Amino acid sequence: MACRRLGLLLAAACTLLTASNALLDSGGSSPINPLSPMDFKLQLDDLGMPNFDSELKHTERLGARGAPADEHLHVKRYGSGTPFWFGDIPRPGFPAYGRNSTYVVYRNVKDYGAIGDGITDDTWAISNASFDGNRCGGHSGGYENCKVPNSYGECGCDSQTTTPAIIYFPAGTYLVSSPIIQQYYTQYVGDANNLPVMKAASTFSGAGIFDTDPYIIFNDQWFQNQNNFWRHIRNFVFDTTSVPSEQDMHAVHWQVAQGASLQNIVVNMPSDPNTKHVGIYMENGSSQFFEDVIINGGYQGLWSGNQQLSVRNITFNNCVTGIFQGWSWIWSYNGLTFNNCDVGVNMTTGGVRPTYNTVVFGDSVWNNCGVGLITNFNATTLPTNAAGLVIDHSRFVDTPVILQQANGTTILEGCGAPGCQGETVLDLFVQGVTYSIYDALTVASNGTCYGAQATRARIQQEWPAANRPVKSPSLLDENGNFLARSRPQYEGVPLADFRSIVRDGGCPNDGVTDATQCVQDFLDMLALPGNEGLVGFVDHGAYIIMDTINVPKNVRLIGEIWPYFMVTGPKFQDMADPRVAFRVGQRGDIGTTELVEIMFQTRGPTPGAILMEWNLECSGPATCGMWDTHWRIGGTNGTQLQNYNCIKHPARAHGSAAECYCAFLLLHVTSSARNMRTYANVVELEPFADSHTHRF
């Protein structure tokens, strides 16, 4: 195989990867033949990381207590076996602003010929389910009404919102011999009550069982990693145990950006201490969140490289290294459990120039690991603000070394020698740079005045108890951990308790017809006495909203691949007197409303629109809220705020354009609600539109 260097821009530092290329053999009938790197293994010696000796091997480190059963708060199951509504609910949804009237959003892989018996190679059938409909792919495939080929002479695209697809996997074992490539705006969803198994064949060749951003020739990829939005993978078991353990192998190649998430995943890899298998390989991107993952065995459970990410509820069992932190700006890990790992977390990339900025671990536990964390931070590493680390409210059980320098020096001792017993609790440990702010006379523009000044110092210590931040008790559970609740899938709710906004509510989802009163009536119906157990299903499409919608205090809504509520019309035009489009609860309401996988957008100018006002107080801990719910303004078909009329002109001065006034406010959280996060998109997402737009 020919080796080549991949230059990856890693937060202002360039880390070199060695990769081998191999043509993915599809048996002659595949719609795709990308070149994909086979060997992503970082050349640690080039980056100044020492080789650790064999005393860290987990086979020699079981300890007197054996393997602990501690799973932290990680409730994980292979499924209850009961029917999952997701595969049976009728699907009248369609892309309202697409141009293909026969386009199908929902696809069951068995309708495309997948067998799921663990013997038949299902690679083709699954790929056909994913590619059907001339969908958005970077190197092959295309998009509707494509007229201009890309540089490869094909109609490819980097992003698109009008060909979304849900690829559903019923229970079964699906044998694959090459990567299943996930196109743009795609969800891979398994049966949550009987997790399907994605099993790599012994002859498997490629970057991962699921590959979200394939490499092609000359270091190019299908999608620009920072713009690789809108993807889900949830409810799967990935099994690489049939692939030779000495072969470089990844269960999931997860190079993604905003609007992308993993949930309810199990990865099974060889337990051979010399294995090269990696569970989740994430070498680049700009993502936000994933949760609920168990990784068993393997060389590295998670290879972490991304601008920023929040991760929760992950368990690593018997990994050589649980997490290898390749690079990052800022990552937040919460609720992690490391069981019997040689090294829990390795943060040594870059040698004397660390390639990560700040990493936070909270409410986590290391059980019977050789070393909890390894860092390359010291008094001389550059840049000075790199290699920040926070360990908050975490435990180290039967773990000899909590924190170790890359040269092997113990920074923070655990229970002592290998095989020892004991528990150490860190309430707050910090390494990085501290700043002391003070006022001082400064000279600026030939004048002297007082201004803020700062001194800084590097620290690596437990934070003094007297100065530790105080956490609000309302945010904590009975064990002092931050309250958290996974994205609802309603897997325990029977199909009979779902109500469709289109089939049962009669609401138009064509993106043109006024649906305001219909949507209000549908929500009011869900809130009627006796309907408390119902779940509202918002079929894919676009629902025109021309006046305020009052969302009752005790309703549950789940969308189908981010359906749009499109706010528009004359009532949202006065920026001096803005009007709420969606009001969740009234002031003083206490309830349990849940919004899952919904998209709020505007259509045309709406300078007086407040997209959402949240008044509701949850009736109990985490009993209400929003999950995977987004406010996305302009940049997509149907918004009338795109590059054809609102393109950005950075090279010349110009005033604001009234037709590009997009909204007054995305979200107003009133005093009775808290803990909300928003994301505003400012990128054109339709094909061949590599530009930003001006929206005011």
C-alpha positions in Angstrom: 0.0 0.0 0.0 1.2 3.5 -0.7 1.7 5.7 2.3 1.0 9.4 2.4 1.0 12.2 4.9 -2.3 13.8 5.9 -1.9 17.3 7.1 -4.6 18.1 9.5 -5.0 21.6 10.9 -5.4 21.1 14.6 -6.3 24.3 16.4 -3.3 26.2 15.0 -1.0 23.3 15.4 -0.4 20.8 12.5 -0.2 17.2 13.6 1.0 14.7 11.0 -0.8 11.5 10.5 0.5 8.6 8.4 -2.2 6.9 6.3 -2.3 4.1 3.9 -4.8 4.1 1.0 -6.6 1.1 -0.3 -9.4 0.9 -2.8 -12.6 -0.3 -1.3 -13.5 -3.5 -3.2 -17.3 -3.5 -3.7 -17.5 -6.6 -5.8 -18.0 -4.5 -8.9 -21.5 -3.3 -8.2 -21.1 -0.5 -5.6 -22.2 3.0 -6.5 -19.0 4.4 -4.7 -15.3 3.6 -4.9 -13.6 6.2 -2.7 -10.0 5.9 -1.5 -10.0 5.7 2.3 -7.1 5.7 4.7 -6.6 2.4 6.3 -4.0 3.3 8.9 -5.0 6.3 11.0 -2.6 5.3 13.9 -0.9 8.4 15.1 2.9 8.2 15.0 3.5 8.8 18.7 7.2 8.8 18.5 7.1 11.8 16.0 5.2 13.7 18.6 7.5 13.1 21.5 5.3 10.6 23.4 7.2 7.8 25.2 6.3 4.1 24.8 4.8 2.7 28.0 6.2 -0.6 29.2 4.3 -3.8 29.7 3.5 -3.3 33.4 0.5 -1.3 32.4 -1.1 -4.2 30.5 -4.6 -4.8 31.9 -4.0 -8.6 31.8 -1.5 -8.1 34.6 -3.5 -5.6 36.5 -6.8 -7.1 37.5 -6.2 -6.3 41.2 -7.5 -8.0 44.3 -11.1 -6.9 43.8 -11.3 -8.1 40.2 -13.3 -6.2 37.6 -15.7 -3.7 39.3 -19.3 -3.6 38.2 -19.5 0.2 38.6 -21.3 1.6 35.6 -21.8 5.0 37.2 -25.2 6.4 36.1 -24.9 4.5 32.8 -28.2 2.6 32.3 -27.6 0.5 29.2 -29.5 -2.3 27.7 -29.5 -4.3 24.5 -33.2 -3.7 24.4 -36.4 -4.8 26.1 -37.5 -6.9 23.1 -40.8 -5.1 22.9 -41.9 -3.4 19.6 -40.3 -0.1 18.9 -42.9 2.4 17.4 -40.3 4.0 15.2 -40.3 1.2 12.6 -44.1 1.0 12.4 -45.5 4.5 12.4 -46.8 5.7 9.0 -44.6 8.2 7.3 -46.4 10.9 5.2 -43.6 13.4 5.7 -41.7 14.8 2.7 -39.2 17.6 2.0 -41.4 20.7 1.6 -38.8 22.7 -0.3 -37.3 19.9 -2.4 -37.9 19.4 -6.1 -38.5 15.7 -6.3 -42.1 14.8 -5.7 -41.4 11.1 -5.4 -38.6 11.5 -2.9 -38.8 9.1 0.1 -37.5 10.2 3.5 -37.8 7.0 5.6 -36.1 3.8 4.4 -36.0 0.4 6.0 -32.8 -1.4 5.0 -34.8 -4.7 4.7 -36.9 -3.1 2.0 -33.6 -2.8 0.0 -32.6 -6.4 0.4 -30.7 -6.5 3.7 -31.1 -9.8 5.5 -29.6 -9.2 8.9 -28.7 -12.9 9.5 -25.0 -12.3 10.3 -24.0 -14.5 7.3 -25.1 -12.6 4.2 -23.1 -9.6 3.2 -25.5 -6.7 3.6 -23.1 -4.0 2.5 -24.8 -3.4 -0.8 -28.4 -3.4 0.4 -27.6 -0.9 3.2 -25.7 1.4 0.9 -28.5 1.3 -1.6 -31.0 2.3 1.1 -28.7 5.2 2.0 -28.0 6.4 -1.5 -31.4 6.1 -3.0 -32.9 9.3 -4.4 -29.9 11.1 -5.8 -28.7 12.3 -2.4 -26.0 14.6 -1.3 -22.5 12.9 -1.5 -19.1 14.5 -1.9 -17.4 12.2 -4.4 -20.2 10.4 -6.0 -24.0 10.6 -5.9 -25.4 14.0 -6.6 -28.4 16.2 -5.9 -31.6 17.1 -7.5 -31.4 18.9 -10.8 -27.6 19.0 -10.8 -26.3 20.8 -13.8 -22.7 21.7 -12.9 -20.3 18.8 -12.2 -17.7 19.1 -9.5 -13.9 18.8 -10.0 -14.2 15.1 -10.3 -16.6 15.4 -13.2 -19.5 14.3 -11.1 -22.6 16.0 -9.6 -21.5 15.9 -6.0 -22.3 18.3 -3.2 -20.9 19.4 0.1 -24.2 20.1 1.9 -27.9 20.1 1.2 -31.1 20.1 3.2 -33.7 19.0 0.6 -32.8 15.3 0.5 -32.9 14.2 4.2 -33.1 10.5 4.9 -33.8 8.2 7.9 -32.2 4.7 7.4 -33.9 2.3 9.8 -32.3 -1.0 10.9 -34.6 -3.5 12.4 -33.2 -6.1 14.9 -30.6 -8.4 13.4 -26.9 -8.9 12.7 -25.8 -7.0 9.6 -22.5 -8.3 8.1 -20.6 -5.7 6.2 -17.3 -5.9 4.3 -16.7 -2.2 3.5 -17.8 1.1 5.0 -21.4 2.2 5.0 -21.0 5.8 4.0 -23.4 8.3 5.6 -24.5 11.1 3.3 -25.3 14.6 4.3 -28.5 15.1 6.4 -28.9 11.4 7.3 -29.9 9.5 10.4 -29.0 5.9 11.0 -31.4 4.6 13.6 -31.6 1.1 15.0 -34.4 -0.6 17.0 -34.0 0.8 20.5 -35.7 -2.2 22.0 -33.6 -4.8 20.3 -30.3 -3.2 19.2 -29.2 -4.3 15.7 -25.6 -5.5 15.4 -23.3 -4.0 12.7 -20.7 -6.7 12.3 -17.5 -6.2 10.4 -16.5 -9.2 8.3 -13.1 -10.8 8.8 -12.1 -9.3 5.4 -13.4 -5.8 6.2 -11.4 -3.0 4.6 -12.0 0.7 5.2 -12.1 3.6 7.6 -15.0 2.3 9.8 -18.2 0.3 9.7 -20.0 3.6 9.5 -18.0 6.4 7.8 -19.3 10.0 7.9 -16.6 11.7 5.8 -14.7 9.4 3.5 -11.2 10.3 2.3 -10.5 10.4 -1.4 -7.4 11.1 -3.4 -5.1 14.0 -2.6 -6.2 14.3 1.0 -9.6 15.5 -0.1 -12.8 14.4 1.6 -16.4 14.1 0.7 -17.4 16.9 3.1 -15.7 19.9 4.7 -15.4 18.6 8.2 -16.4 21.8 10.0 -19.6 22.0 7.9 -20.5 18.3 8.1 -23.8 19.0 9.8 -27.0 17.1 10.5 -26.4 13.5 11.3 -27.5 10.9 13.8 -26.3 7.4 14.6 -28.2 5.8 17.5 -29.2 2.4 18.8 -26.5 0.1 17.5 -24.0 -2.5 18.6 -20.8 -2.4 16.5 -18.7 -5.6 16.5 -15.2 -5.7 15.1 -14.1 -8.9 16.8 -13.9 -10.9 13.5 -11.4 -8.5 12.1 -7.8 -9.6 12.9 -6.8 -7.7 16.0 -3.5 -6.6 14.5 -5.3 -4.8 11.7 -6.0 -1.1 12.0 -9.8 -0.9 12.4 -12.4 1.6 13.5 -16.0 0.9 14.4 -17.2 4.4 13.5 -15.3 7.1 11.6 -17.1 10.1 13.2 -15.8 13.4 11.6 -18.7 15.7 12.0 -19.9 19.2 13.0 -23.0 20.8 14.5 -26.3 19.0 14.6 -24.6 15.6 14.7 -24.9 13.1 17.6 -24.3 9.6 18.7 -26.6 7.9 21.2 -27.2 4.4 22.7 -24.1 2.8 21.2 -22.2 -0.4 22.2 -18.8 -1.1 20.6 -17.3 -4.6 21.0 -13.6 -5.0 20.0 -10.9 -7.6 20.7 -9.6 -7.7 24.2 -6.1 -8.6 23.0 -3.7 -6.1 24.7 -1.9 -5.8 21.4 -5.0 -5.0 19.3 -5.0 -2.0 17.0 -8.8 -1.5 16.9 -10.3 1.9 17.8 -14.0 2.3 18.8 -14.9 5.9 17.7 -12.4 7.7 15.5 -13.0 11.4 15.4 -9.9 13.2 14.0 -11.5 16.5 13.0 -14.7 18.6 12.9 -16.7 21.1 14.9 -19.3 19.1 16.8 -21.4 19.5 19.9 -22.6 16.4 21.7 -22.9 12.7 22.1 -24.0 10.4 24.9 -24.8 6.9 26.2 -21.9 4.7 24.8 -20.3 1.6 26.1 -16.9 0.6 24.6 -15.5 -2.9 25.3 -11.9 -3.8 24.6 -9.8 -2.3 21.8 -6.6 -0.3 21.6 -8.3 3.1 22.0 -12.0 3.5 22.9 -12.3 7.0 21.6 -9.8 8.9 19.5 -10.8 12.5 20.2 -10.1 15.3 17.8 -12.6 18.1 17.4 -13.0 21.8 18.1 -15.5 21.5 20.9 -17.7 18.8 22.3 -19.8 17.8 25.3 -19.8 14.1 26.0 -21.7 12.3 28.7 -22.4 8.8 30.1 -19.6 6.8 28.4 -18.2 3.6 29.8 -14.9 2.1 28.8 -14.3 -1.5 29.7 -10.9 -3.2 29.3 -9.5 -0.7 26.8 -5.7 -0.4 26.4 -6.5 3.4 26.4 -10.0 4.7 27.0 -9.6 8.1 25.5 -6.7 9.4 23.3 -7.1 13.2 23.2 -5.6 13.9 19.8 -6.5 17.6 19.8 -9.2 20.0 20.9 -10.2 23.5 21.7 -12.4 22.7 24.7 -14.1 19.4 25.5 -16.4 18.6 28.4 -16.7 15.0 29.6 -19.3 14.2 32.3 -20.3 10.9 33.8 -17.5 8.8 32.4 -16.5 5.3 33.7 -13.2 3.6 33.0 -13.0 0.0 34.1 -9.8 -2.0 33.8 -8.1 0.3 31.3 -4.3 0.4 31.1 -4.6 4.2 30.7 -7.8 6.0 31.2 -7.0 9.2 29.2 -3.9 9.9 27.2 -3.3 13.7 26.6 0.3 13.7 25.3 0.0 14.7 21.6 2.3 17.4 20.5 5.1 16.7 23.0 6.3 20.1 24.2 3.6 21.8 22.2 0.3 20.3 23.4 -2.4 20.1 20.8 -5.3 20.5 23.2 -6.5 23.7 24.9 -8.8 22.7 27.8 -10.4 19.3 28.8 -12.9 19.0 31.6 -13.8 15.7 33.4 -16.7 15.8 35.8 -18.7 13.2 37.9 -16.5 10.4 36.6 -14.8 7.3 38.0 -11.7 5.4 37.2 -11.8 1.7 38.4 -8.8 -0.5 38.5 -6.8 1.4 35.8 -3.0 1.5 35.6 -2.9 5.2 35.2 -5.9 7.5 35.3 -4.6 10.3 33.0 -1.3 11.1 31.3 -0.5 14.7 30.4 2.4 16.6 28.7 1.7 19.8 30.5 4.7 21.3 32.4 6.3 24.6 33.3 7.7 25.2 29.8 5.1 23.8 27.3 3.9 26.2 24.6 1.6 27.9 24.0 1.3 28.8 27.6 -2.5 28.4 27.7 -2.5 24.9 26.2 -3.0 21.6 28.0 -5.6 22.9 30.5 -7.2 20.2 32.6 -10.0 20.2 35.1 -11.0 17.1 37.1 -14.2 17.8 39.0 -16.1 15.6 41.6 -14.4 12.4 40.4 -13.2 9.1 42.0 -10.2 6.9 41.4 -10.7 3.4 42.8 -7.9 0.8 42.9 -5.9 3.0 40.5 -2.2 3.3 41.4 -1.6 6.6 39.6 -4.2 9.3 39.1 -2.1 11.8 36.9 1.2 11.1 35.3 3.6 13.2 33.2 4.5 12.0 29.7 8.0 11.1 31.0 6.5 8.7 33.6 6.8 11.0 36.6 3.8 10.7 39.0 2.1 14.0 39.5 -0.8 12.8 41.6 -0.7 9.4 43.3 -3.6 7.1 43.7 -3.6 4.0 45.8 0.1 3.3 45.1 1.6 0.1 43.6 -0.1 -2.0 40.9 -2.7 -4.3 42.4 -3.4 -1.9 45.3 -6.7 -1.1 46.8 -8.1 2.3 47.8 -10.2 5.2 46.7 -9.2 8.8 46.1 -11.8 11.5 45.5 -10.9 14.7 43.7 -13.4 17.5 44.4 -11.6 19.9 42.1 -8.1 19.5 40.4 -6.9 22.1 38.0 -3.9 22.4 35.7 -3.3 25.3 33.4 -2.9 29.1 33.7 -4.5 31.2 36.4 -5.1 35.0 36.0 -5.1 37.6 38.7 -6.9 40.8 37.6 -6.2 44.2 39.0 -6.5 47.9 38.0 -3.3 49.8 37.2 -2.3 53.0 35.5 -1.6 52.5 31.8 -0.6 54.7 28.9 -2.9 54.6 25.9 -3.1 57.1 23.0 -0.8 59.5 24.8 -3.0 59.5 27.8 -2.7 57.9 31.3 -5.7 56.1 32.8 -6.6 53.2 34.9 -7.2 49.9 33.1 -7.5 46.2 33.8 -4.2 44.3 34.0 -3.5 40.7 34.8 -0.7 38.5 36.0 -0.7 34.8 35.2 0.8 31.7 36.6 0.8 28.0 35.8 -0.7 25.7 38.3 -1.2 21.9 38.7 -2.9 21.3 42.0 -6.1 20.6 43.8 -8.1 23.8 44.1 -8.3 25.2 47.6 -11.6 24.2 49.2 -12.3 27.7 50.4 -12.2 29.1 46.9 -14.1 26.4 45.0 -17.1 27.5 42.9 -20.4 26.8 44.5 -22.7 24.6 42.5 -26.4 25.3 42.8 -28.2 22.4 44.6 -30.9 22.6 42.0 -28.5 21.3 39.4 -27.3 18.3 41.4 -28.7 14.8 42.2 -28.5 13.1 45.6 -24.9 12.0 44.9 -23.7 15.5 44.0 -23.5 14.8 40.3 -24.9 17.2 37.7 -28.5 16.2 36.8 -28.7 14.8 33.3 -31.3 13.1 31.2 -30.7 11.4 27.8 -32.5 12.5 24.7 -36.0 10.8 24.9 -36.8 8.2 22.2 -40.0 7.1 23.9 -39.1 3.5 23.3 -41.4 2.3 26.0 -44.5 4.1 24.5 -46.7 1.8 22.3 -47.5 2.9 18.8 -51.1 3.4 19.7 -50.2 6.3 21.9 -48.6 8.4 19.1 -50.6 11.0 17.3 -49.4 12.4 13.9 -49.7 16.1 13.3 -50.4 15.4 9.6 -52.6 12.2 9.8 -54.4 12.9 13.0 -54.1 16.7 13.2 -54.7 17.3 9.5 -52.0 20.0 9.4 -50.4 21.0 6.1 -46.6 20.4 5.9 -46.1 21.8 2.5 -44.2 24.9 3.6 -46.7 27.3 1.9 -50.1 26.8 3.5 -50.8 28.6 6.8 -50.8 25.9 9.5 -51.0 28.1 12.6 -54.5 27.3 13.9 -54.1 23.6 13.0 -50.8 23.3 15.0 -52.4 25.1 18.0 -55.4 22.7 17.9 -53.1 19.7 17.7 -51.1 20.8 20.8 -54.3 21.6 22.7 -55.6 18.1 21.9 -52.4 16.5 23.4 -53.0 18.5 26.6 -56.6 17.4 27.1 -57.4 15.5 30.3 -56.9 11.8 29.6 -54.3 12.4 26.9 -51.3 12.7 29.3 -49.7 9.5 27.9 -49.8 10.6 24.2 -46.8 11.7 22.2 -47.2 14.1 19.3 -45.3 13.0 16.2 -44.3 15.9 13.9 -44.0 14.5 10.4 -41.2 15.8 8.3 -42.1 18.9 6.3 -42.5 22.6 6.9 -45.4 24.1 8.9 -46.1 27.8 8.2 -46.7 29.8 11.5 -48.2 33.3 11.2 -49.1 34.0 14.8 -48.2 33.1 18.3 -48.5 29.4 19.2 -49.1 28.7 22.9 -47.5 25.3 23.8 -49.3 23.8 26.8 -47.4 22.8 29.9 -47.7 19.0 29.7 -47.2 17.9 26.1 -44.5 15.7 24.4 -43.5 16.3 20.8 -40.9 14.4 18.8 -40.0 15.3 15.2 -39.1 13.3 12.2 -35.6 14.3 11.1 -36.0 17.9 12.2 -39.3 19.1 10.7 -39.6 22.9 10.3 -41.9 25.3 12.1 -41.5 28.3 9.7 -42.3 31.7 11.3 -43.4 34.3 8.8 -46.0 36.9 8.0 -47.1 40.5 8.8 -47.4 40.0 12.6 -43.7 39.5 12.9 -42.5 42.6 11.1 -42.2 45.3 13.9 -38.8 45.1 15.6 -40.0 47.9 17.9 -42.8 45.7 19.2 -41.5 42.1 18.8 -44.0 39.2 19.0 -43.4 35.7 20.3 -43.9 32.9 17.8 -43.8 29.9 20.2 -44.6 30.4 23.9 -43.9 27.4 26.0 -46.1 27.6 29.1 -47.4 30.7 30.6 -45.6 32.7 33.4 -45.8 30.7 36.5 -46.7 27.4 34.9 -45.2 24.2 36.2 -45.2 21.2 33.9 -43.5 18.5 31.9 -43.4 19.6 28.3 -40.7 18.0 26.1 -39.6 19.0 22.6 -37.4 16.6 20.8 -35.8 16.9 17.3 -37.6 20.1 16.2 -36.3 22.9 13.9 -37.5 26.5 14.3 -36.9 28.7 11.3 -38.1 31.9 9.6 -39.4 32.4 6.1 -38.6 35.8 4.6 -38.0 38.9 6.7 -39.2 38.7 10.2 -37.6 41.6 12.1 -40.2 41.4 14.9 -40.1 37.7 15.6 -39.1 36.1 18.9 -38.9 32.5 17.9 -39.5 31.1 21.3 -40.3 32.2 24.8 -39.8 29.5 27.5 -41.7 30.2 30.7 -42.2 26.6 32.0 -40.8 25.5 35.3 -40.1 21.7 35.3 -42.3 19.8 37.8 -39.3 17.9 39.0 -35.6 17.3 38.1 -35.2 17.1 34.3 -38.9 16.5 33.7 -39.2 19.1 31.0 -36.9 20.5 28.4 -35.6 20.5 24.8 -33.4 17.9 23.2 -31.8 18.1 19.7 -34.0 21.2 19.1 -32.5 24.0 16.9 -33.1 27.5 15.8 -31.7 27.8 12.2 -32.1 31.2 10.5 -31.7 31.4 6.7 -29.2 29.5 4.4 -31.6 26.8 3.4 -34.3 26.3 0.7 -37.6 27.9 1.7 -36.2 30.5 4.0 -35.9 33.2 1.4 -32.7 34.3 3.2 -30.0 32.8 1.0 -27.1 33.7 -1.1 -29.2 34.7 -4.1 -30.6 37.7 -2.1 -28.6 38.0 1.1 -25.1 37.1 0.2 -22.3 38.6 2.2 -20.0 41.2 0.6 -17.1 41.7 3.0 -15.0 43.6 0.5 -17.4 46.6 0.2 -19.4 48.8 2.6 -23.2 48.5 2.4 -26.2 49.1 4.6 -28.6 46.5 5.9 -31.1 45.1 3.6 -34.7 45.0 4.8 -35.4 41.7 2.9 -32.7 40.1 5.0 -34.0 41.1 8.5 -34.3 37.6 9.9 -35.5 37.7 13.5 -35.5 39.8 16.6 -34.5 37.0 19.0 -34.1 33.3 18.9 -34.9 32.3 22.5 -36.1 34.2 25.5 -35.8 32.1 28.7 -37.8 33.8 31.4 -37.0 33.8 35.2 -38.7 30.5 35.9 -36.6 28.4 33.4 -33.0 27.7 33.1 -30.2 25.7 31.4 -30.9 26.3 27.8 -28.4 26.4 24.9 -28.9 27.8 21.4 -27.0 27.5 18.1 -27.5 30.1 15.3 -26.4 29.0 11.8 -24.9 31.6 9.4 -23.8 29.4 6.6 -25.4 28.7 3.3 -26.2 24.9 3.3 -27.5 24.3 -0.2 -25.1 22.8 -2.8 -22.4 24.8 -4.5 -23.0 27.7 -2.2 -19.6 28.1 -0.5 -20.5 31.4 1.0 -21.9 33.2 4.1 -25.0 35.3 4.0 -25.9 38.6 5.7 -28.9 38.3 8.0 -29.8 41.2 10.3 
